[in-house]
Amino acid sequence: MLQYRVVRGRDVGLACKGIWMPKEVIFGKEFTLIEKVIISIVKGFTDAGKDCFVANGLFADICSCSTRQVRRAIARLKKDKLVHGRYKPIDGKMQRVLWV
């Protein structure tokens, strides 16, 4: 079971009871399971008005896959303009922020 996680001293907000997945994503044949989970997590942060700073390693833990698969999934989602991202300076370091 996934437990509450703090990544680099930041509360990533995954101490939730679950995630909500839009029906277009659930039934979308064009998405892999990893992409569906990433979209749902990022959408959860976006809908709550929060920045999604979830690292590839944490996405990989959640999806039980490699960070390489996560990188590929995020790249595809960005290419298809389903997820957007940029780097933002946080505490003197550049961190990636994702949103839908």
RONUGU-169724 format. One record per atom (N, C-alpha, C, O): residue number from 1; residue in one letter; chain; atom name; x, z, y. Coordinates in pm, whole numbers, plus 50000, padded with zeros to 5 digits. Layout:
<rs>
R  sedo  bator  torfi  fiza     c1     c3     c2
R   NUM      A      A    CA      X      Z      Y
...
</rs>
This chain:
<rs>
R  sedo  bator  torfi  fiza     c1     c3     c2
R     1      M      A     N  50084  50000  49882
R     1      M      A    CA  50000  50000  50000
R     1      M      A     C  50088  50000  50124
R     1      M      A     O  50186  50074  50131
R     2      L      A     N  50053  49918  50220
R     2      L      A    CA  50128  49910  50345
R     2      L      A     C  50103  50034  50428
R     2      L      A     O  49988  50071  50455
R     3      Q      A     N  50209  50097  50468
R     3      Q      A    CA  50198  50218  50547
R     3      Q      A     C  50222  50186  50694
R     3      Q      A     O  50267  50077  50728
R     4      Y      A     N  50191  50282  50778
R     4      Y      A    CA  50216  50273  50921
R     4      Y      A     C  50364  50243  50943
R     4      Y      A     O  50450  50306  50881
R     5      R      A     N  50394  50150  51029
R     5      R      A    CA  50533  50111  51053
R     5      R      A     C  50566  50115  51200
R     5      R      A     O  50484  50080  51285
R     6      V      A     N  50688  50157  51229
R     6      V      A    CA  50744  50148  51363
R     6      V      A     C  50865  50058  51350
R     6      V      A     O  50955  50086  51270
R     7      V      A     N  50869  49949  51426
R     7      V      A    CA  50978  49853  51420
R     7      V      A     C  51057  49862  51550
R     7      V      A     O  51002  49845  51659
R     8      R      A     N  51186  49889  51536
R     8      R      A    CA  51275  49902  51652
R     8      R      A     C  51219  49999  51756
R     8      R      A     O  51225  49975  51876
R     9      G      A     N  51165  50109  51707
R     9      G      A    CA  51113  50211  51796
R     9      G      A     C  50979  50179  51859
R     9      G      A     O  50932  50253  51946
R    10      R      A     N  50915  50069  51818
R    10      R      A    CA  50787  50029  51876
R    10      R      A     C  50677  50042  51771
R    10      R      A     O  50695  50005  51655
R    11      D      A     N  50565  50094  51813
R    11      D      A    CA  50448  50102  51728
R    11      D      A     C  50392  49961  51714
R    11      D      A     O  50347  49902  51813
R    12      V      A     N  50394  49906  51593
R    12      V      A    CA  50344  49770  51574
R    12      V      A     C  50195  49769  51543
R    12      V      A     O  50136  49662  51522
R    13      G      A     N  50133  49884  51540
R    13      G      A    CA  49988  49891  51530
R    13      G      A     C  49929  49847  51398
R    13      G      A     O  49815  49801  51395
R    14      L      A     N  50003  49860  51291
R    14      L      A    CA  49949  49816  51162
R    14      L      A     C  49893  49932  51081
R    14      L      A     O  49875  49920  50960
R    15      A      A     N  49866  50041  51146
R    15      A      A    CA  49804  50155  51078
R    15      A      A     C  49653  50136  51082
R    15      A      A     O  49579  50224  51126
R    16      C      A     N  49608  50021  51036
R    16      C      A    CA  49467  49988  51042
R    16      C      A     C  49409  49987  50902
R    16      C      A     O  49481  49993  50803
R    17      K      A     N  49278  49980  50895
R    17      K      A    CA  49211  49980  50766
R    17      K      A     C  49202  49840  50708
R    17      K      A     O  49170  49824  50590
R    18      G      A     N  49229  49740  50788
R    18      G      A    CA  49223  49603  50740
R    18      G      A     C  49236  49504  50854
R    18      G      A     O  49251  49542  50970
R    19      I      A     N  49230  49377  50819
R    19      I      A    CA  49233  49272  50921
R    19      I      A     C  49110  49185  50903
R    19      I      A     O  49055  49174  50793
R    20      W      A     N  49068  49123  51011
R    20      W      A    CA  48953  49035  51007
R    20      W      A     C  49004  48892  51009
R    20      W      A     O  49093  48858  51088
R    21      M      A     N  48947  48808  50923
R    21      M      A    CA  48990  48670  50915
R    21      M      A     C  48870  48579  50946
R    21      M      A     O  48769  48586  50877
R    22      P      A     N  48882  48494  51049
R    22      P      A    CA  48772  48403  51081
R    22      P      A     C  48740  48311  50962
R    22      P      A     O  48829  48274  50886
R    23      K      A     N  48612  48275  50948
R    23      K      A    CA  48573  48193  50833
R    23      K      A     C  48643  48057  50833
R    23      K      A     O  48668  47999  50727
R    24      E      A     N  48676  48006  50953
R    24      E      A    CA  48748  47878  50960
R    24      E      A     C  48885  47889  50895
R    24      E      A     O  48937  47793  50838
R    25      V      A     N  48943  48007  50903
R    25      V      A    CA  49075  48030  50842
R    25      V      A     C  49059  48055  50693
R    25      V      A     O  49134  47999  50612
R    26      I      A     N  48962  48137  50656
R    26      I      A    CA  48942  48169  50513
R    26      I      A     C  48918  48041  50432
R    26      I      A     O  48978  48021  50327
R    27      F      A     N  48830  47957  50482
R    27      F      A    CA  48792  47838  50407
R    27      F      A     C  48876  47716  50440
R    27      F      A     O  48858  47609  50381
R    28      G      A     N  48969  47731  50534
R    28      G      A    CA  49056  47619  50572
R    28      G      A     C  49153  47582  50463
R    28      G      A     O  49245  47658  50432
R    29      K      A     N  49135  47466  50404
R    29      K      A    CA  49222  47420  50294
R    29      K      A     C  49361  47383  50344
R    29      K      A     O  49456  47375  50266
R    30      E      A     N  49373  47361  50475
R    30      E      A    CA  49502  47319  50530
R    30      E      A     C  49599  47435  50551
R    30      E      A     O  49715  47413  50585
R    31      F      A     N  49551  47560  50532
R    31      F      A    CA  49637  47677  50553
R    31      F      A     C  49686  47734  50420
R    31      F      A     O  49613  47737  50321
R    32      T      A     N  49811  47779  50420
R    32      T      A    CA  49860  47855  50305
R    32      T      A     C  49813  47999  50322
R    32      T      A     O  49768  48038  50430
R    33      L      A     N  49823  48078  50217
R    33      L      A    CA  49783  48218  50225
R    33      L      A     C  49868  48293  50328
R    33      L      A     O  49816  48377  50402
R    34      I      A     N  49996  48263  50334
R    34      I      A    CA  50084  48327  50432
R    34      I      A     C  50038  48293  50574
R    34      I      A     O  50033  48382  50659
R    35      E      A     N  50005  48168  50599
R    35      E      A    CA  49958  48128  50732
R    35      E      A     C  49827  48199  50767
R    35      E      A     O  49807  48239  50881
R    36      K      A     N  49738  48214  50670
R    36      K      A    CA  49611  48281  50694
R    36      K      A     C  49634  48427  50736
R    36      K      A     O  49569  48476  50828
R    37      V      A     N  49726  48494  50668
R    37      V      A    CA  49753  48634  50701
R    37      V      A     C  49817  48644  50839
R    37      V      A     O  49780  48729  50919
R    38      I      A     N  49913  48556  50868
R    38      I      A    CA  49980  48559  50999
R    38      I      A     C  49880  48533  51111
R    38      I      A     O  49878  48607  51210
R    39      I      A     N  49796  48432  51097
R    39      I      A    CA  49695  48402  51199
R    39      I      A     C  49607  48524  51222
R    39      I      A     O  49579  48561  51336
R    40      S      A     N  49563  48587  51114
R    40      S      A    CA  49471  48701  51125
R    40      S      A     C  49536  48820  51195
R    40      S      A     O  49472  48885  51278
R    41      I      A     N  49661  48849  51162
R    41      I      A    CA  49730  48961  51226
R    41      I      A     C  49752  48932  51374
R    41      I      A     O  49726  49017  51458
R    42      V      A     N  49800  48813  51405
R    42      V      A    CA  49825  48777  51545
R    42      V      A     C  49693  48778  51623
R    42      V      A     O  49688  48827  51736
R    43      K      A     N  49587  48726  51563
R    43      K      A    CA  49455  48727  51629
R    43      K      A     C  49408  48869  51655
R    43      K      A     O  49348  48897  51759
R    44      G      A     N  49434  48960  51562
R    44      G      A    CA  49396  49099  51580
R    44      G      A     C  49462  49161  51703
R    44      G      A     O  49397  49233  51780
R    45      F      A     N  49591  49134  51721
R    45      F      A    CA  49661  49184  51840
R    45      F      A     C  49605  49119  51966
R    45      F      A     O  49579  49187  52065
R    46      T      A     N  49587  48986  51962
R    46      T      A    CA  49538  48913  52079
R    46      T      A     C  49399  48962  52119
R    46      T      A     O  49373  48985  52237
R    47      D      A     N  49310  48977  52022
R    47      D      A    CA  49174  49023  52051
R    47      D      A     C  49172  49164  52108
R    47      D      A     O  49082  49199  52185
R    48      A      A     N  49271  49246  52070
R    48      A      A    CA  49280  49383  52121
R    48      A      A     C  49352  49389  52255
R    48      A      A     O  49368  49497  52313
R    49      G      A     N  49396  49273  52306
R    49      G      A    CA  49466  49269  52434
R    49      G      A     C  49609  49319  52427
R    49      G      A     O  49665  49363  52527
R    50      K      A     N  49667  49313  52308
R    50      K      A    CA  49804  49361  52288
R    50      K      A     C  49897  49245  52254
R    50      K      A     O  49854  49142  52203
R    51      D      A     N  50025  49264  52284
R    51      D      A    CA  50126  49167  52244
R    51      D      A     C  50160  49188  52097
R    51      D      A     O  50167  49302  52050
R    52      C      A     N  50182  49079  52024
R    52      C      A    CA  50220  49087  51883
R    52      C      A     C  50371  49069  51873
R    52      C      A     O  50422  48957  51886
R    53      F      A     N  50442  49179  51851
R    53      F      A    CA  50587  49177  51837
R    53      F      A     C  50630  49188  51691
R    53      F      A     O  50745  49221  51664
R    54      V      A     N  50541  49161  51596
R    54      V      A    CA  50570  49178  51454
R    54      V      A     C  50686  49087  51415
R    54      V      A     O  50682  48966  51438
R    55      A      A     N  50788  49147  51357
R    55      A      A    CA  50907  49073  51316
R    55      A      A     C  50880  48996  51186
R    55      A      A     O  50790  49030  51109
R    56      N      A     N  50959  48892  51164
R    56      N      A    CA  50945  48813  51042
R    56      N      A     C  50958  48899  50917
R    56      N      A     O  50889  48876  50818
R    57      G      A     N  51047  48997  50921
R    57      G      A    CA  51067  49085  50806
R    57      G      A     C  50942  49164  50771
R    57      G      A     O  50911  49183  50654
R    58      L      A     N  50870  49210  50873
R    58      L      A    CA  50746  49284  50848
R    58      L      A     C  50637  49191  50797
R    58      L      A     O  50563  49227  50705
R    59      F      A     N  50626  49071  50855
R    59      F      A    CA  50531  48973  50801
R    59      F      A     C  50564  48945  50654
R    59      F      A     O  50473  48936  50571
R    60      A      A     N  50693  48933  50622
R    60      A      A    CA  50735  48907  50484
R    60      A      A     C  50695  49023  50392
R    60      A      A     O  50650  49000  50280
R    61      D      A     N  50711  49146  50440
R    61      D      A    CA  50668  49263  50361
R    61      D      A     C  50518  49259  50335
R    61      D      A     O  50473  49283  50223
R    62      I      A     N  50441  49229  50438
R    62      I      A    CA  50296  49226  50427
R    62      I      A     C  50252  49117  50328
R    62      I      A     O  50163  49139  50246
R    63      C      A     N  50316  49000  50337
R    63      C      A    CA  50277  48885  50255
R    63      C      A     C  50348  48880  50120
R    63      C      A     O  50320  48792  50038
R    64      S      A     N  50439  48973  50096
R    64      S      A    CA  50520  48973  49972
R    64      S      A     C  50588  48838  49952
R    64      S      A     O  50579  48776  49847
R    65      C      A     N  50657  48795  50057
R    65      C      A    CA  50728  48668  50051
R    65      C      A     C  50862  48683  50123
R    65      C      A     O  50897  48793  50168
R    66      S      A     N  50936  48575  50135
R    66      S      A    CA  51066  48579  50202
R    66      S      A     C  51049  48555  50353
R    66      S      A     O  50948  48500  50397
R    67      T      A     N  51149  48597  50428
R    67      T      A    CA  51145  48572  50573
R    67      T      A     C  51153  48422  50600
R    67      T      A     O  51101  48374  50701
R    68      R      A     N  51216  48348  50512
R    68      R      A    CA  51223  48202  50527
R    68      R      A     C  51083  48140  50523
R    68      R      A     O  51051  48052  50602
R    69      Q      A     N  51001  48187  50429
R    69      Q      A    CA  50863  48136  50420
R    69      Q      A     C  50784  48172  50545
R    69      Q      A     O  50702  48093  50592
R    70      V      A     N  50809  48291  50599
R    70      V      A    CA  50741  48333  50723
R    70      V      A     C  50784  48244  50838
R    70      V      A     O  50700  48198  50915
R    71      R      A     N  50915  48218  50851
R    71      R      A    CA  50964  48130  50959
R    71      R      A     C  50899  47993  50951
R    71      R      A     O  50856  47939  51053
R    72      R      A     N  50891  47939  50830
R    72      R      A    CA  50828  47807  50813
R    72      R      A     C  50680  47810  50849
R    72      R      A     O  50630  47718  50914
R    73      A      A     N  50611  47914  50808
R    73      A      A    CA  50468  47926  50837
R    73      A      A     C  50445  47937  50987
R    73      A      A     O  50357  47870  51041
R    74      I      A     N  50523  48021  51056
R    74      I      A    CA  50506  48036  51200
R    74      I      A     C  50540  47906  51271
R    74      I      A     O  50471  47867  51365
R    75      A      A     N  50644  47837  51227
R    75      A      A    CA  50682  47708  51288
R    75      A      A     C  50567  47608  51273
R    75      A      A     O  50535  47536  51368
R    76      R      A     N  50505  47603  51156
R    76      R      A    CA  50394  47510  51134
R    76      R      A     C  50273  47547  51220
R    76      R      A     O  50209  47460  51279
R    77      L      A     N  50244  47676  51228
R    77      L      A    CA  50131  47721  51310
R    77      L      A     C  50155  47691  51458
R    77      L      A     O  50061  47655  51530
R    78      K      A     N  50279  47705  51503
R    78      K      A    CA  50312  47671  51642
R    78      K      A     C  50300  47521  51664
R    78      K      A     O  50246  47477  51765
R    79      K      A     N  50350  47442  51569
R    79      K      A    CA  50344  47297  51580
R    79      K      A     C  50199  47249  51590
R    79      K      A     O  50168  47158  51666
R    80      D      A     N  50111  47311  51510
R    80      D      A    CA  49969  47276  51510
R    80      D      A     C  49892  47344  51624
R    80      D      A     O  49770  47328  51636
R    81      K      A     N  49964  47420  51707
R    81      K      A    CA  49908  47490  51825
R    81      K      A     C  49798  47590  51788
R    81      K      A     O  49702  47609  51863
R    82      L      A     N  49814  47653  51672
R    82      L      A    CA  49722  47758  51629
R    82      L      A     C  49774  47895  51669
R    82      L      A     O  49697  47989  51688
R    83      V      A     N  49905  47906  51681
R    83      V      A    CA  49972  48028  51726
R    83      V      A     C  50072  47986  51832
R    83      V      A     O  50136  47881  51819
R    84      H      A     N  50086  48066  51935
R    84      H      A    CA  50179  48037  52043
R    84      H      A     C  50282  48150  52049
R    84      H      A     O  50253  48263  52009
R    85      G      A     N  50399  48119  52098
R    85      G      A    CA  50501  48223  52108
R    85      G      A     C  50599  48197  52220
R    85      G      A     O  50618  48084  52266
R    86      R      A     N  50661  48305  52261
R    86      R      A    CA  50769  48297  52359
R    86      R      A     C  50852  48423  52344
R    86      R      A     O  50812  48518  52277
R    87      Y      A     N  50968  48423  52407
R    87      Y      A    CA  51053  48542  52405
R    87      Y      A     C  51038  48614  52537
R    87      Y      A     O  51031  48553  52643
R    88      K      A     N  51034  48746  52528
R    88      K      A    CA  51007  48831  52643
R    88      K      A     C  51110  48945  52643
R    88      K      A     O  51135  49005  52538
R    89      P      A     N  51170  48976  52759
R    89      P      A    CA  51266  49087  52761
R    89      P      A     C  51195  49222  52749
R    89      P      A     O  51110  49256  52831
R    90      I      A     N  51231  49296  52647
R    90      I      A    CA  51176  49429  52623
R    90      I      A     C  51294  49524  52601
R    90      I      A     O  51375  49503  52511
R    91      D      A     N  51302  49627  52683
R    91      D      A    CA  51410  49725  52671
R    91      D      A     C  51547  49659  52666
R    91      D      A     O  51634  49701  52589
R    92      G      A     N  51567  49557  52748
R    92      G      A    CA  51697  49491  52756
R    92      G      A     C  51725  49391  52645
R    92      G      A     O  51833  49332  52642
R    93      K      A     N  51630  49370  52555
R    93      K      A    CA  51648  49274  52444
R    93      K      A     C  51537  49171  52451
R    93      K      A     O  51426  49200  52494
R    94      M      A     N  51568  49051  52408
R    94      M      A    CA  51467  48946  52402
R    94      M      A     C  51392  48959  52269
R    94      M      A     O  51452  48956  52162
R    95      Q      A     N  51260  48973  52277
R    95      Q      A    CA  51178  48984  52158
R    95      Q      A     C  51068  48879  52161
R    95      Q      A     O  51013  48846  52266
R    96      R      A     N  51037  48828  52042
R    96      R      A    CA  50934  48725  52032
R    96      R      A     C  50796  48788  52042
R    96      R      A     O  50768  48893  51983
R    97      V      A     N  50710  48721  52117
R    97      V      A    CA  50570  48761  52129
R    97      V      A     C  50487  48644  52077
R    97      V      A     O  50511  48529  52113
R    98      L      A     N  50389  48674  51993
R    98      L      A    CA  50298  48572  51939
R    98      L      A     C  50157  48601  51987
R    98      L      A     O  50120  48717  52007
R    99      W      A     N  50078  48496  52005
R    99      W      A    CA  49937  48510  52039
R    99      W      A     C  49862  48387  51993
R    99      W      A     O  49923  48284  51964
R   100      V      A     N  49729  48398  51987
R   100      V      A    CA  49645  48283  51950
R   100      V      A     C  49564  48241  52072
R   100      V      A     O  49487  48145  52064
</rs>
